[in-house]
């Protein structure tokens, strides 16, 4: 039996745009502590096995309501189906003949939901990796992030940007420049300047995430996107400043300037706060972490934070204080 097993990992934004559809810059890391895994094996028909997120049986109406708040009205099965559809269309457009063997496919994920750690795109990336191996089709790496983004935006109507997909395709530590002058076409898809950096350059980091329910990413992003598209000067100027912070952070990482990097991460959140109306509980996570002496910014769209934690004593203080507000913490594993 031909069995394929692929993973894609959570990610955290180190410095840069709060999202990345703004011709800006960002630096991101893999968080290998959490992953989405897809398993595909040859089968008589094409079967998509339902996971826990896709369940349709509940203990009570309250259990159903909680499940919808956590997972939405659809689990990850829509992501798998949309990826398969898009993959078939990619091959048809390029006259790539696929063999006629069928498969069963299933997924599972350990990535905390709805806290901005890129759980949805991880399922898509892992599914795409399985399909490419099963059908022996190689989509160029630089083209894969836009392919994944098209699954979410065009197939499913999810508001998203490139950052998550780039870091999940490339993994490790990646500096990204989305400036229009860096745009190129790879295999029919837009690509930009993606620069892998050595994760060993990073200082000790922490990632903390809420264990309480938060709002889906697609809800969080909508207003800022609209303001940017309308040319709102406050938002446009802020996005330019985010890009500048990312460029400075790249230099700080390469120079191993820990103090400078921490200051830039703090400045990243402080700038974000000027354009977003942020939920009080998310701001509280930042304030608690900073009160412990750590730098702190959002790791993504909200619900998770990242910062520099200089030693084990500070980490234990963070763990204690953050758990008091329903937040767990890990030391992110960036590389294998």
C-alpha positions, 0 to 999 in steps of 0.5 A, a space after each residue: 500500500 502506498 502511504 504518504 504522511 506529511 506535516 505542516 507546522 504552526 507559525 508565529 510572526 516575529 516582526 512585520 505587517 499584522 497581515 501581509 497583503 500590503 506590499 510590506 515585509 515580515 519575518 516569521 518562524 515555524 513553531 514545530 511544537 504544533 502541527 497539522 498532519 495529513 495521511 493519504 493511502 491508496 484506496 478503491 475510491 476517493 474517501 475523505 475521513 472525517 476528523 474530530 473538527 468535522 463531527 456531526 454528533 453532539 452530546 447536547 445543543 450546548 455542546 453543538 453551540 460550543 463546537 460551532 464557536 470553536 470550529 465554525 460551521 465547517 471543520 477542516 474537511 472543506 480545506 482538504 476538499 478545496 485543496 484536492 479540487 485546486 490541485 486537479 485544476 492546476 494539473 488540468 491547466 498544465 496538461 499533467 496527466 494524473 494516474 487513475 489510482 484513488 486514495 483515502 485521506 485524513 487529517 489531524 491537527 494539534 494547532 490551537 484553533 482561532 489564535 492566529 497560529 495558522 492552523 487552516 493553512 497548515 492543513 492545506 500545505 500538508 494536503 498539498 504535499 501528500 498530493 504532490 508525492 502521490 501523483 509525482 507532481 512537483 509544484 515549484 516551492 516559490 509558487 506553492 504559497 500563492 497556490 495555498 492562498 488561492 485555495 483559501 481566498 478563491 475557493 473558500 472566501 477566507 481573508 488571508 495573506 501570504 505570510 503564513 503560507 510562505 513560512 509553512 512551505 519554506 519552514 524555519 526562519 524566513 524574511 519576506 519582502 512583498 514589495 511590488 518591485 520584488 514580485 515575479 511570476 513562477 509557474 503562473 503564480 506570483 512570488 516575492 523575495 523569500 529569504 531563509 535565515 539561520 534559526 540559530 541566530 534567534 535569541 530565546 523566544 516564547 510563544 503563548 496562546 489563549 486556551 479560551 475561545 477567540 474570533 476566527 481570523 477571517 473576521 479579524 482582518 476584514 476592516 483593516 483590509 477595507 481601510 487600506 484598500 480605500 487609501 486610509 492614510 493612517 493605515 497606509 502609513 502604518 503598513 509602511 512603518 511595519 515594513 520598516 520595522 521588519 527590515 530593521 529586525 532582519 538586521 538585528 537578527 543577523 547582528 544577534 542584537 537581542 536588545 534591538 530585536 526585542 525593542 522592535 517587537 514591542 514597537 510592532 505591537 505598539 504600532 498595531 494598537 494605533 490602527 486596531 481596536 483590540 480586545 481587552 483580553 488580548 491586550 492583557 496577554 501583552 501587558 502581563 508578559 511585559 510586566 515580567 520583563 519580556 518583549 511581547 507582540 501578537 504572533 498573528 491575528 490575535 490570541 497568541 503572542 511572541 517575544 524574547 524571554 532571556 532565561 528560564 527564571 523569566 520563562 517560569 514567571 511568564 508561565 505562572 502569570 499567563 496561566 492565571 489569565 487562561 494562557 499557555 506558553 511554550 518555547 518554540 521549536 523553530 528547526 528540526 
